Amino acid sequence: MKGLAFSSLRVGKRYRLTNYGECYEFELISILARDEFLLKDLFTLETYKMSQLLGFGVGDDLEIRMV
């Protein structure tokens, strides 16, 4: 995994996640568990969990960067 580790994500910050060629931009709303986060999509304003975003697995191109 390139970019940031899940443990370095901070509440209130904005990130771009790339996985399987798809890009998602979100703001981290809250930390629910060790690797579970509540996110708000910056384009649709929809909220979802990190596990839903990574539900189809982790690709070789997984990368998290600050926006």
mmCIF file of the C-alpha atoms, coordinates in Angstrom:
data_MODEL
# 
_entry.id   MODEL 
# 
loop_
_atom_site.group_PDB 
_atom_site.id 
_atom_site.type_symbol 
_atom_site.label_atom_id 
_atom_site.label_alt_id 
_atom_site.label_comp_id 
_atom_site.label_asym_id 
_atom_site.label_entity_id 
_atom_site.label_seq_id 
_atom_site.pdbx_PDB_ins_code 
_atom_site.Cartn_x 
_atom_site.Cartn_y 
_atom_site.Cartn_z 
_atom_site.occupancy 
_atom_site.B_iso_or_equiv 
_atom_site.pdbx_formal_charge 
_atom_site.auth_seq_id 
_atom_site.auth_comp_id 
_atom_site.auth_asym_id 
_atom_site.auth_atom_id 
_atom_site.pdbx_PDB_model_num 
ATOM 1  C CA . MET A 1 1  ? 0.000   0.000  0.000   1.00 0.00 ? 1  MET A CA 1 
ATOM 2  C CA . LYS A 1 2  ? 1.329   3.383  -0.990  1.00 0.00 ? 2  LYS A CA 1 
ATOM 3  C CA . GLY A 1 3  ? 0.465   6.676  0.629   1.00 0.00 ? 3  GLY A CA 1 
ATOM 4  C CA . LEU A 1 4  ? -0.867  6.920  4.170   1.00 0.00 ? 4  LEU A CA 1 
ATOM 5  C CA . ALA A 1 5  ? -1.569  4.073  6.579   1.00 0.00 ? 5  ALA A CA 1 
ATOM 6  C CA . PHE A 1 6  ? -5.040  3.686  8.100   1.00 0.00 ? 6  PHE A CA 1 
ATOM 7  C CA . SER A 1 7  ? -3.562  4.459  11.517  1.00 0.00 ? 7  SER A CA 1 
ATOM 8  C CA . SER A 1 8  ? -2.451  7.924  10.360  1.00 0.00 ? 8  SER A CA 1 
ATOM 9  C CA . LEU A 1 9  ? -5.921  9.087  9.222   1.00 0.00 ? 9  LEU A CA 1 
ATOM 10 C CA . ARG A 1 10 ? -7.329  11.982 11.277  1.00 0.00 ? 10 ARG A CA 1 
ATOM 11 C CA . VAL A 1 11 ? -10.891 13.156 11.921  1.00 0.00 ? 11 VAL A CA 1 
ATOM 12 C CA . GLY A 1 12 ? -11.852 16.279 9.946   1.00 0.00 ? 12 GLY A CA 1 
ATOM 13 C CA . LYS A 1 13 ? -9.208  15.786 7.243   1.00 0.00 ? 13 LYS A CA 1 
ATOM 14 C CA . ARG A 1 14 ? -9.929  15.113 3.560   1.00 0.00 ? 14 ARG A CA 1 
ATOM 15 C CA . TYR A 1 15 ? -8.453  12.181 1.661   1.00 0.00 ? 15 TYR A CA 1 
ATOM 16 C CA . ARG A 1 16 ? -8.382  10.573 -1.786  1.00 0.00 ? 16 ARG A CA 1 
ATOM 17 C CA . LEU A 1 17 ? -8.498  6.779  -1.914  1.00 0.00 ? 17 LEU A CA 1 
ATOM 18 C CA . THR A 1 18 ? -7.642  4.857  -5.084  1.00 0.00 ? 18 THR A CA 1 
ATOM 19 C CA . ASN A 1 19 ? -8.570  1.166  -5.264  1.00 0.00 ? 19 ASN A CA 1 
ATOM 20 C CA . TYR A 1 20 ? -9.012  -0.993 -8.386  1.00 0.00 ? 20 TYR A CA 1 
ATOM 21 C CA . GLY A 1 21 ? -8.694  2.134  -10.551 1.00 0.00 ? 21 GLY A CA 1 
ATOM 22 C CA . GLU A 1 22 ? -11.595 3.921  -8.816  1.00 0.00 ? 22 GLU A CA 1 
ATOM 23 C CA . CYS A 1 23 ? -10.974 7.203  -6.982  1.00 0.00 ? 23 CYS A CA 1 
ATOM 24 C CA . TYR A 1 24 ? -12.961 8.359  -3.969  1.00 0.00 ? 24 TYR A CA 1 
ATOM 25 C CA . GLU A 1 25 ? -12.603 11.683 -2.157  1.00 0.00 ? 25 GLU A CA 1 
ATOM 26 C CA . PHE A 1 26 ? -13.950 11.824 1.364   1.00 0.00 ? 26 PHE A CA 1 
ATOM 27 C CA . GLU A 1 27 ? -13.754 13.563 4.716   1.00 0.00 ? 27 GLU A CA 1 
ATOM 28 C CA . LEU A 1 28 ? -13.213 11.400 7.778   1.00 0.00 ? 28 LEU A CA 1 
ATOM 29 C CA . ILE A 1 29 ? -16.144 12.042 10.131  1.00 0.00 ? 29 ILE A CA 1 
ATOM 30 C CA . SER A 1 30 ? -15.302 9.678  13.005  1.00 0.00 ? 30 SER A CA 1 
ATOM 31 C CA . ILE A 1 31 ? -13.219 6.671  13.989  1.00 0.00 ? 31 ILE A CA 1 
ATOM 32 C CA . LEU A 1 32 ? -15.489 3.751  14.907  1.00 0.00 ? 32 LEU A CA 1 
ATOM 33 C CA . ALA A 1 33 ? -12.903 1.015  15.524  1.00 0.00 ? 33 ALA A CA 1 
ATOM 34 C CA . ARG A 1 34 ? -9.243  0.294  14.788  1.00 0.00 ? 34 ARG A CA 1 
ATOM 35 C CA . ASP A 1 35 ? -9.647  0.079  10.990  1.00 0.00 ? 35 ASP A CA 1 
ATOM 36 C CA . GLU A 1 36 ? -13.271 1.252  10.686  1.00 0.00 ? 36 GLU A CA 1 
ATOM 37 C CA . PHE A 1 37 ? -14.117 4.860  9.890   1.00 0.00 ? 37 PHE A CA 1 
ATOM 38 C CA . LEU A 1 38 ? -17.239 6.866  9.098   1.00 0.00 ? 38 LEU A CA 1 
ATOM 39 C CA . LEU A 1 39 ? -16.684 8.855  5.892   1.00 0.00 ? 39 LEU A CA 1 
ATOM 40 C CA . LYS A 1 40 ? -18.511 11.620 4.020   1.00 0.00 ? 40 LYS A CA 1 
ATOM 41 C CA . ASP A 1 41 ? -18.150 11.620 0.241   1.00 0.00 ? 41 ASP A CA 1 
ATOM 42 C CA . LEU A 1 42 ? -17.034 15.077 -0.955  1.00 0.00 ? 42 LEU A CA 1 
ATOM 43 C CA . PHE A 1 43 ? -19.035 14.880 -4.189  1.00 0.00 ? 43 PHE A CA 1 
ATOM 44 C CA . THR A 1 44 ? -22.343 13.246 -3.203  1.00 0.00 ? 44 THR A CA 1 
ATOM 45 C CA . LEU A 1 45 ? -22.253 14.182 0.530   1.00 0.00 ? 45 LEU A CA 1 
ATOM 46 C CA . GLU A 1 46 ? -23.297 10.579 1.257   1.00 0.00 ? 46 GLU A CA 1 
ATOM 47 C CA . THR A 1 47 ? -21.948 8.961  4.433   1.00 0.00 ? 47 THR A CA 1 
ATOM 48 C CA . TYR A 1 48 ? -20.604 5.412  4.517   1.00 0.00 ? 48 TYR A CA 1 
ATOM 49 C CA . LYS A 1 49 ? -18.108 3.233  6.358   1.00 0.00 ? 49 LYS A CA 1 
ATOM 50 C CA . MET A 1 50 ? -14.603 2.376  5.159   1.00 0.00 ? 50 MET A CA 1 
ATOM 51 C CA . SER A 1 51 ? -15.562 -1.326 5.139   1.00 0.00 ? 51 SER A CA 1 
ATOM 52 C CA . GLN A 1 52 ? -18.269 -0.538 2.559   1.00 0.00 ? 52 GLN A CA 1 
ATOM 53 C CA . LEU A 1 53 ? -15.740 1.281  0.398   1.00 0.00 ? 53 LEU A CA 1 
ATOM 54 C CA . LEU A 1 54 ? -13.312 -1.648 0.558   1.00 0.00 ? 54 LEU A CA 1 
ATOM 55 C CA . GLY A 1 55 ? -16.044 -4.298 0.411   1.00 0.00 ? 55 GLY A CA 1 
ATOM 56 C CA . PHE A 1 56 ? -14.775 -5.838 -2.841  1.00 0.00 ? 56 PHE A CA 1 
ATOM 57 C CA . GLY A 1 57 ? -11.244 -6.238 -1.532  1.00 0.00 ? 57 GLY A CA 1 
ATOM 58 C CA . VAL A 1 58 ? -7.974  -4.381 -1.584  1.00 0.00 ? 58 VAL A CA 1 
ATOM 59 C CA . GLY A 1 59 ? -6.361  -3.980 -4.985  1.00 0.00 ? 59 GLY A CA 1 
ATOM 60 C CA . ASP A 1 60 ? -2.672  -3.709 -5.827  1.00 0.00 ? 60 ASP A CA 1 
ATOM 61 C CA . ASP A 1 61 ? -3.176  0.002  -6.506  1.00 0.00 ? 61 ASP A CA 1 
ATOM 62 C CA . LEU A 1 62 ? -4.640  0.858  -3.057  1.00 0.00 ? 62 LEU A CA 1 
ATOM 63 C CA . GLU A 1 63 ? -3.432  4.314  -2.089  1.00 0.00 ? 63 GLU A CA 1 
ATOM 64 C CA . ILE A 1 64 ? -4.632  6.942  0.393   1.00 0.00 ? 64 ILE A CA 1 
ATOM 65 C CA . ARG A 1 65 ? -3.464  10.546 0.076   1.00 0.00 ? 65 ARG A CA 1 
ATOM 66 C CA . MET A 1 66 ? -4.487  13.833 1.698   1.00 0.00 ? 66 MET A CA 1 
ATOM 67 C CA . VAL A 1 67 ? -6.416  16.190 -0.567  1.00 0.00 ? 67 VAL A CA 1 
# 
